[in-house]
Amino acid sequence: MSNQLKYRVKHAYDHLLQAEVAKVAVKPLTDLYTDMTVDEAYLVQLTAVSQKVKEGQKIVGKKIGLTSLSMQKLLGVDQPDYGHLLHSMKVNNKGTVEINELFQPKVEAEIAFVLNRDLQGPSVTVEDVLDATEYIVPSLEIVDSRISDWKIKLQDTIADNASSGLFVLGEGKFSTTEVDLTKIEMNLFRNGELINTGYGSDVLGHPATCVAWLANKLHEYNVILKAGEVILSGALSAAVDAQKGDRFTAGFTHLGKVEVAFS
């Protein structure tokens, strides 16, 4: 890595860290560095994650973002992105989140995979993913952004750990052989009102396709998906803004419910 690239990555990392410490959103990195590449953005993300691990955090999984065509079109990209899940990001099912601890949270419902063996690219298939899955579980991801007003480009969200905030896992655990993942229907409720519906087929045609993409993408950065990790496979519908006092419940056919509240 050149000295100039090291400086840029460190400066971008510090820019996002400033937001995290002060709890004040900052302007996009792509305004500071209009020529920032995707690879450079991932270096910023990995720098931040490595620092958190040094401080005692544990990586417990990965999340996949931008799996829907509508979100890809919105950001002008043709592929998903990914971020890291840390142990401090997990919220118990039916738990409560202090909204003041976040910037501008949104809620998404997803199917989560928990692995029983490592997956290493570059040629991981859907069948490999299904064989390596200990169980699937319903989940909610609380996405958040340190970039003001969600004015993000692909490089901004990647550098910001793919806009990861928190995640919630349901209590039901199911084998991938028990259900056709593409036909799972998800209904997302906010304060008892149905606001979004989605299907397993809405994420690259099959949730396991997303996990295979991730394993193969990570090969470029010498990272593997490890046994025991939680993989959030992508939102089944659009993210919904969360406000103080909101309660979100996602019901999945065959998989049950998962819930979180904001105070």
DRENDO-1510 file (C-alpha; in Angstrom, 1 decimal, always signed):
<recs>
REC; n; res; u; v; w
REC; 1; MET; +0.0; +0.0; +0.0 .
REC; 2; SER; +1.4; +3.4; -1.0 .
REC; 3; ASN; +2.0; +6.1; +1.6 .
REC; 4; GLN; -0.6; +8.2; -0.1 .
REC; 5; LEU; -3.2; +5.4; +0.1 .
REC; 6; LYS; -2.4; +4.8; +3.7 .
REC; 7; TYR; -2.9; +8.5; +4.5 .
REC; 8; ARG; -6.3; +8.6; +2.7 .
REC; 9; VAL; -7.5; +5.4; +4.4 .
REC; 10; LYS; -6.4; +6.7; +7.8 .
REC; 11; HIS; -8.0; +10.1; +7.2 .
REC; 12; ALA; -11.3; +8.5; +6.1 .
REC; 13; TYR; -11.2; +6.2; +9.1 .
REC; 14; ASP; -10.7; +9.2; +11.4 .
REC; 15; HIS; -13.5; +11.1; +9.7 .
REC; 16; LEU; -16.0; +8.3; +10.5 .
REC; 17; LEU; -14.6; +7.8; +14.0 .
REC; 18; GLN; -15.2; +11.5; +14.7 .
REC; 19; ALA; -18.9; +11.0; +14.0 .
REC; 20; GLU; -19.0; +7.9; +16.2 .
REC; 21; VAL; -17.3; +9.6; +19.1 .
REC; 22; ALA; -19.3; +12.9; +18.9 .
REC; 23; LYS; -22.6; +11.2; +17.9 .
REC; 24; VAL; -22.9; +13.7; +15.1 .
REC; 25; ALA; -23.2; +12.6; +11.5 .
REC; 26; VAL; -20.6; +13.8; +9.0 .
REC; 27; LYS; -20.5; +14.6; +5.3 .
REC; 28; PRO; -19.9; +11.8; +2.8 .
REC; 29; LEU; -16.4; +10.4; +2.3 .
REC; 30; THR; -17.1; +10.7; -1.5 .
REC; 31; ASP; -17.2; +14.5; -1.0 .
REC; 32; LEU; -13.7; +14.4; +0.5 .
REC; 33; TYR; -12.3; +11.9; -2.0 .
REC; 34; THR; -14.3; +12.1; -5.2 .
REC; 35; ASP; -12.1; +9.4; -6.7 .
REC; 36; MET; -12.4; +6.9; -3.8 .
REC; 37; THR; -12.6; +3.3; -5.1 .
REC; 38; VAL; -14.5; +0.4; -3.8 .
REC; 39; ASP; -11.3; -1.4; -2.8 .
REC; 40; GLU; -10.2; +1.7; -0.9 .
REC; 41; ALA; -13.6; +1.9; +0.9 .
REC; 42; TYR; -13.2; -1.7; +2.0 .
REC; 43; LEU; -9.7; -0.9; +3.4 .
REC; 44; VAL; -11.4; +1.8; +5.5 .
REC; 45; GLN; -13.9; -0.7; +6.8 .
REC; 46; LEU; -11.3; -3.3; +7.6 .
REC; 47; THR; -9.2; -0.7; +9.4 .
REC; 48; ALA; -12.1; +0.2; +11.6 .
REC; 49; VAL; -13.0; -3.5; +12.3 .
REC; 50; SER; -9.4; -4.4; +13.1 .
REC; 51; GLN; -9.2; -1.5; +15.6 .
REC; 52; LYS; -12.4; -2.7; +17.3 .
REC; 53; VAL; -11.1; -6.2; +17.5 .
REC; 54; LYS; -7.9; -4.9; +19.1 .
REC; 55; GLU; -10.1; -3.1; +21.7 .
REC; 56; GLY; -11.8; -6.4; +22.6 .
REC; 57; GLN; -14.7; -6.7; +20.2 .
REC; 58; LYS; -15.3; -10.1; +18.5 .
REC; 59; ILE; -16.4; -10.7; +15.0 .
REC; 60; VAL; -19.5; -12.9; +15.1 .
REC; 61; GLY; -20.6; -12.7; +11.4 .
REC; 62; LYS; -21.1; -10.7; +8.3 .
REC; 63; LYS; -24.0; -8.8; +6.7 .
REC; 64; ILE; -24.8; -8.5; +3.0 .
REC; 65; GLY; -26.3; -5.3; +1.7 .
REC; 66; LEU; -27.6; -4.0; -1.7 .
REC; 67; THR; -29.1; -7.4; -2.6 .
REC; 68; SER; -32.2; -6.0; -4.2 .
REC; 69; LEU; -32.2; -4.6; -7.8 .
REC; 70; SER; -34.0; -1.4; -6.5 .
REC; 71; MET; -31.3; -0.6; -4.0 .
REC; 72; GLN; -28.5; -1.3; -6.6 .
REC; 73; LYS; -30.2; +1.0; -9.1 .
REC; 74; LEU; -30.6; +3.7; -6.4 .
REC; 75; LEU; -26.8; +3.7; -5.8 .
REC; 76; GLY; -25.9; +3.0; -9.4 .
REC; 77; VAL; -24.2; -0.3; -8.8 .
REC; 78; ASP; -24.5; -3.9; -10.1 .
REC; 79; GLN; -23.4; -5.9; -7.1 .
REC; 80; PRO; -24.0; -6.2; -3.3 .
REC; 81; ASP; -21.7; -5.1; -0.6 .
REC; 82; TYR; -20.8; -6.5; +2.9 .
REC; 83; GLY; -20.0; -5.5; +6.4 .
REC; 84; HIS; -18.9; -7.1; +9.7 .
REC; 85; LEU; -21.1; -8.0; +12.7 .
REC; 86; LEU; -19.5; -7.6; +16.1 .
REC; 87; HIS; -20.7; -9.1; +19.3 .
REC; 88; SER; -21.7; -5.7; +20.7 .
REC; 89; MET; -24.2; -5.3; +17.8 .
REC; 90; LYS; -26.5; -8.1; +18.8 .
REC; 91; VAL; -29.8; -7.3; +20.5 .
REC; 92; ASN; -31.9; -10.0; +22.1 .
REC; 93; ASN; -35.2; -10.9; +20.4 .
REC; 94; LYS; -38.0; -8.7; +21.8 .
REC; 95; GLY; -35.3; -6.4; +23.2 .
REC; 96; THR; -35.3; -2.6; +23.4 .
REC; 97; VAL; -32.8; -0.3; +21.7 .
REC; 98; GLU; -32.0; +3.2; +23.0 .
REC; 99; ILE; -32.6; +5.3; +19.8 .
REC; 100; ASN; -30.3; +8.1; +21.1 .
REC; 101; GLU; -27.4; +5.7; +20.8 .
REC; 102; LEU; -27.9; +5.6; +17.0 .
REC; 103; PHE; -27.8; +8.2; +14.2 .
REC; 104; GLN; -30.7; +7.6; +11.8 .
REC; 105; PRO; -31.8; +4.0; +12.2 .
REC; 106; LYS; -33.8; +2.0; +9.7 .
REC; 107; VAL; -35.2; -1.6; +10.1 .
REC; 108; GLU; -34.9; -4.4; +7.6 .
REC; 109; ALA; -36.1; -8.0; +7.8 .
REC; 110; GLU; -33.8; -10.8; +6.6 .
REC; 111; ILE; -33.1; -14.5; +6.7 .
REC; 112; ALA; -30.0; -15.2; +8.7 .
REC; 113; PHE; -27.7; -18.2; +8.1 .
REC; 114; VAL; -25.6; -19.7; +10.9 .
REC; 115; LEU; -22.7; -21.8; +9.6 .
REC; 116; ASN; -21.3; -25.1; +10.8 .
REC; 117; ARG; -18.2; -25.1; +8.7 .
REC; 118; ASP; -16.0; -22.6; +7.0 .
REC; 119; LEU; -16.8; -21.3; +3.5 .
REC; 120; GLN; -13.9; -20.0; +1.4 .
REC; 121; GLY; -14.1; -18.6; -2.1 .
REC; 122; PRO; -13.5; -18.2; -5.0 .
REC; 123; SER; -15.9; -20.9; -6.2 .
REC; 124; VAL; -18.5; -21.3; -3.5 .
REC; 125; THR; -21.9; -22.4; -4.8 .
REC; 126; VAL; -25.5; -22.3; -3.5 .
REC; 127; GLU; -25.2; -26.0; -2.7 .
REC; 128; ASP; -22.0; -25.4; -0.7 .
REC; 129; VAL; -23.8; -22.7; +1.3 .
REC; 130; LEU; -26.8; -25.0; +2.1 .
REC; 131; ASP; -24.5; -27.8; +3.1 .
REC; 132; ALA; -22.5; -25.5; +5.4 .
REC; 133; THR; -25.5; -24.1; +7.1 .
REC; 134; GLU; -26.3; -25.3; +10.6 .
REC; 135; TYR; -29.6; -23.5; +10.6 .
REC; 136; ILE; -31.5; -20.5; +9.4 .
REC; 137; VAL; -33.3; -18.1; +11.6 .
REC; 138; PRO; -35.5; -15.0; +11.1 .
REC; 139; SER; -33.7; -11.7; +11.8 .
REC; 140; LEU; -34.0; -7.9; +11.8 .
REC; 141; GLU; -31.1; -5.7; +10.9 .
REC; 142; ILE; -31.1; -2.1; +12.2 .
REC; 143; VAL; -29.1; -0.3; +9.6 .
REC; 144; ASP; -27.6; +3.1; +10.5 .
REC; 145; SER; -25.3; +5.6; +8.9 .
REC; 146; ARG; -22.7; +8.0; +10.2 .
REC; 147; ILE; -23.2; +10.0; +6.9 .
REC; 148; SER; -25.6; +12.9; +7.2 .
REC; 149; ASP; -29.1; +12.3; +5.9 .
REC; 150; TRP; -28.1; +9.0; +4.3 .
REC; 151; LYS; -26.5; +10.9; +1.4 .
REC; 152; ILE; -24.4; +7.9; +0.5 .
REC; 153; LYS; -22.8; +6.4; -2.5 .
REC; 154; LEU; -21.5; +2.8; -2.6 .
REC; 155; GLN; -18.1; +3.8; -1.3 .
REC; 156; ASP; -19.6; +5.7; +1.6 .
REC; 157; THR; -21.7; +2.7; +2.8 .
REC; 158; ILE; -18.9; +0.2; +2.4 .
REC; 159; ALA; -16.4; +2.3; +4.4 .
REC; 160; ASP; -19.1; +2.8; +7.1 .
REC; 161; ASN; -19.2; -1.0; +7.6 .
REC; 162; ALA; -22.0; -1.4; +5.0 .
REC; 163; SER; -24.2; +0.9; +7.2 .
REC; 164; SER; -24.4; -1.8; +9.9 .
REC; 165; GLY; -25.9; -0.8; +13.2 .
REC; 166; LEU; -27.4; -3.7; +15.2 .
REC; 167; PHE; -29.1; -7.0; +14.5 .
REC; 168; VAL; -31.7; -9.2; +16.2 .
REC; 169; LEU; -32.2; -13.0; +15.7 .
REC; 170; GLY; -35.4; -14.9; +16.3 .
REC; 171; GLU; -35.5; -17.9; +18.5 .
REC; 172; GLY; -36.7; -20.6; +16.0 .
REC; 173; LYS; -33.9; -22.5; +14.3 .
REC; 174; PHE; -34.6; -24.4; +11.0 .
REC; 175; SER; -32.7; -26.6; +8.6 .
REC; 176; THR; -32.4; -25.5; +5.0 .
REC; 177; THR; -34.0; -28.8; +4.0 .
REC; 178; GLU; -37.2; -28.0; +5.9 .
REC; 179; VAL; -38.3; -25.2; +3.7 .
REC; 180; ASP; -37.9; -23.7; +0.2 .
REC; 181; LEU; -36.1; -20.5; +1.1 .
REC; 182; THR; -37.3; -18.7; -2.1 .
REC; 183; LYS; -40.9; -19.1; -1.1 .
REC; 184; ILE; -40.6; -17.8; +2.5 .
REC; 185; GLU; -42.9; -14.8; +2.8 .
REC; 186; MET; -42.0; -12.0; +5.2 .
REC; 187; ASN; -44.5; -9.4; +6.6 .
REC; 188; LEU; -43.0; -6.5; +8.5 .
REC; 189; PHE; -45.2; -4.6; +11.0 .
REC; 190; ARG; -44.5; -1.2; +12.7 .
REC; 191; ASN; -46.6; -0.7; +15.8 .
REC; 192; GLY; -49.0; -3.4; +14.6 .
REC; 193; GLU; -49.4; -1.9; +11.1 .
REC; 194; LEU; -48.3; -3.9; +8.0 .
REC; 195; ILE; -45.8; -1.8; +6.2 .
REC; 196; ASN; -43.7; -4.1; +4.0 .
REC; 197; THR; -43.9; -7.6; +2.5 .
REC; 198; GLY; -41.1; -9.6; +0.8 .
REC; 199; TYR; -40.1; -13.1; -0.3 .
REC; 200; GLY; -36.9; -15.1; -0.1 .
REC; 201; SER; -36.6; -14.9; -3.9 .
REC; 202; ASP; -36.3; -11.0; -3.6 .
REC; 203; VAL; -32.6; -11.3; -2.7 .
REC; 204; LEU; -30.7; -12.3; -5.9 .
REC; 205; GLY; -33.3; -15.0; -6.5 .
REC; 206; HIS; -32.3; -17.0; -3.5 .
REC; 207; PRO; -30.8; -16.0; +0.0 .
REC; 208; ALA; -28.1; -18.7; -0.4 .
REC; 209; THR; -27.0; -17.0; -3.6 .
REC; 210; CYS; -26.2; -13.9; -1.5 .
REC; 211; VAL; -24.1; -15.9; +0.9 .
REC; 212; ALA; -22.2; -17.6; -1.9 .
REC; 213; TRP; -21.5; -14.2; -3.4 .
REC; 214; LEU; -20.2; -13.0; -0.1 .
REC; 215; ALA; -17.8; -16.0; +0.4 .
REC; 216; ASN; -16.5; -15.5; -3.1 .
REC; 217; LYS; -16.1; -11.7; -2.7 .
REC; 218; LEU; -14.3; -12.1; +0.6 .
REC; 219; HIS; -11.7; -14.2; -1.2 .
REC; 220; GLU; -10.4; -11.0; -2.8 .
REC; 221; TYR; -9.5; -9.7; +0.7 .
REC; 222; ASN; -8.2; -13.0; +2.1 .
REC; 223; VAL; -11.2; -13.3; +4.4 .
REC; 224; ILE; -13.3; -16.5; +4.9 .
REC; 225; LEU; -16.7; -17.1; +6.4 .
REC; 226; LYS; -16.1; -19.1; +9.6 .
REC; 227; ALA; -18.1; -21.9; +11.3 .
REC; 228; GLY; -20.4; -20.4; +13.9 .
REC; 229; GLU; -20.7; -17.1; +12.1 .
REC; 230; VAL; -24.1; -15.4; +11.5 .
REC; 231; ILE; -24.6; -14.2; +8.0 .
REC; 232; LEU; -27.4; -11.8; +7.3 .
REC; 233; SER; -28.4; -12.6; +3.7 .
REC; 234; GLY; -30.0; -9.3; +2.7 .
REC; 235; ALA; -33.2; -7.3; +3.2 .
REC; 236; LEU; -36.4; -8.9; +1.8 .
REC; 237; SER; -38.0; -5.4; +1.5 .
REC; 238; ALA; -37.1; -1.7; +1.7 .
REC; 239; ALA; -35.6; -0.4; +5.0 .
REC; 240; VAL; -38.1; +1.5; +7.2 .
REC; 241; ASP; -37.3; +4.5; +9.4 .
REC; 242; ALA; -37.4; +3.9; +13.1 .
REC; 243; GLN; -38.6; +6.5; +15.6 .
REC; 244; LYS; -38.7; +6.6; +19.4 .
REC; 245; GLY; -41.5; +4.5; +20.7 .
REC; 246; ASP; -41.7; +2.2; +17.6 .
REC; 247; ARG; -42.0; -1.5; +17.8 .
REC; 248; PHE; -41.1; -3.7; +14.8 .
REC; 249; THR; -42.2; -7.3; +14.3 .
REC; 250; ALA; -41.3; -9.4; +11.3 .
REC; 251; GLY; -43.3; -12.6; +10.7 .
REC; 252; PHE; -41.8; -15.2; +8.3 .
REC; 253; THR; -43.8; -18.2; +7.0 .
REC; 254; HIS; -42.3; -21.4; +8.5 .
REC; 255; LEU; -39.7; -19.4; +10.5 .
REC; 256; GLY; -41.8; -17.5; +13.0 .
REC; 257; LYS; -41.3; -14.0; +14.3 .
REC; 258; VAL; -38.6; -11.6; +15.5 .
REC; 259; GLU; -39.2; -8.3; +17.2 .
REC; 260; VAL; -37.4; -5.2; +18.5 .
REC; 261; ALA; -38.5; -1.9; +20.1 .
REC; 262; PHE; -37.0; +1.6; +20.2 .
REC; 263; SER; -37.1; +3.8; +23.3 .
</recs>
